[in-house]
Amino acid sequence: MLVKQISVFLENRSGRLHEVSEVLKEAGINIRALSLADTSDFGILRLIVDKPDKAQQVLKSSGLTISQTDVLAVEVEDKPGGLAQILGICDSGGINVEYMYAFVEKSGQNAVVIFRAENPQGAIALFQKNGIHLLSEEQVYSL
């Protein structure tokens, strides 16, 4: 139920995002979802890709500083209040959501949101108990 996310630490300067995308392109790796957070000096590019182990290898060999984190890919009803329902379940179960971002495609009729939870295994158990569908690694990477 956990999905591998790659975080790339980048200097906040022109061309750095292009460099990352070129490295992934040359390696035949497709970006499925991304999020970028920045400060005045650096940024953190969070990526879900179709070949995470290969991406980690090529990015690291390109001299980039990276880390890998386990995240959850959660199906969220694509209607007003869909996200509020999921976050309410997290709140009532004591699960702290550290960050999240939307996925680029839908899974069936539902949206997909990437969640980083303080307690991923607890979040998985809570979502399953409440009938919330989590996508597997294979499902996410093949979307």
N, C-alpha and C positions, 0 to 999 in steps of 0.2 A: 503493500500500500504506500510505501514511501517512494518518492521520486527524487532523483539526484538533481540538485541545482548547483551550477557553477557560478561563483562570484569572482569577478575580475576587478582588481584594484587598479585604477587608472589615474594618472596625472590629469588634472583639469586643463588640457591644452588641445588646441585644434589638431585634428587628424587621428587622435587616439582611438576613437570608436571605429573609424574606418580601418585602422590597422587590425583591430580584433576581427572585424567582419571579413577582411581579406584572408586572415589566417584560417578562419573557419571555412570560407569559400574554397580555398585551395585544398583543404582536407576533405571536402565533400560533406561537410556537416551543416545540417539545416537547423536554424533557430526556430523553435516552436513558440517561445514566449520570452519576454525580457522586461526588465525594470531597471531604471537608472536613477540613482540618488547621488546628489553631488553637494560638495561644499566649495569654498573658493579655491581650495588647493587640490582636491582629489575627488574622484567619484567611485562608486561601487556599481558595477554592471552585473546584474543578476540574470542568468540565462538558464532556460530549459532548452536542451537541444536533443536531437534524435540519436546522437551517439556520445553520451556524456563522458565515457572513459577515454575515448579517442580525443574529444575536445580538450579534456584536462591535459592530456599528454602534449598535444600540439601547442596549446596556449602556453604551457609551462616551458616547453622547448623554445618558444619564441621570446623568452625572457620576461614574460608577464607574471605578476604575482597573483595567484589564484587560491581559492579554497573551495571545498565541496561541502554542501549542506543538504540534509534531508528535509524535504518539504512534502506537503500533501496537495494533491490535485482533487478538489472537491466539486462535485456537480451542484450547481445552484440553480433553482428554478428561475427561468428567464421571465420574470414578471416583477412588478412593484412589490417590494417586501421580501423577495427571495433571499437577498443577502442578509437582511435583518433577521430572518428566521435562523439562518446558520449562526450568525453572531450571537443571537439569543441563546442558542444551544451551548455555544462556547461559554458564554457568561454564566449560565446556570450550572454548568459543569466545572467551573473554576479553571477553564483553559484560557491562558493569556495568548492572544494573537500578537506576535511581534511585528509582523508586516504581512502584506498580501498584495497581489496584483492579478489582473485579469489575464486570461489566456486568449490567444488570437483566434481560436475557433470554438465552435460549439460541439458538444457531444450529444447527438440526438437533438432533442428540443431544449436542452438545458445549457446554460453557460458553464464554463469551467473557471474556477478561481484557484490560484496557488496560495496556500497558507503556510506560513512559518509559525509554528506553535512552540511555546516554551517547553511543553511536554508532548512531543509528537505521538508517543504510544498511547498516552491518555486521551489525546484528541481522536485518534483512530477508534479506540474503544467507545468513546462518547458518540462519535458520528455513527458508528455501526449500530449502537444501541438505539439511536433515534432514527434509523432507517435512511441515513444520508449516504448516498453512493460516493465512494472514493474510487478514482481511476487508478489502475495499476501502472507501473512503469511502462510496460509494453503498450498499453492503450494511449498513454500520453505521448510517447515518442513517435507513435504511428499516426497521430492526428494530422 
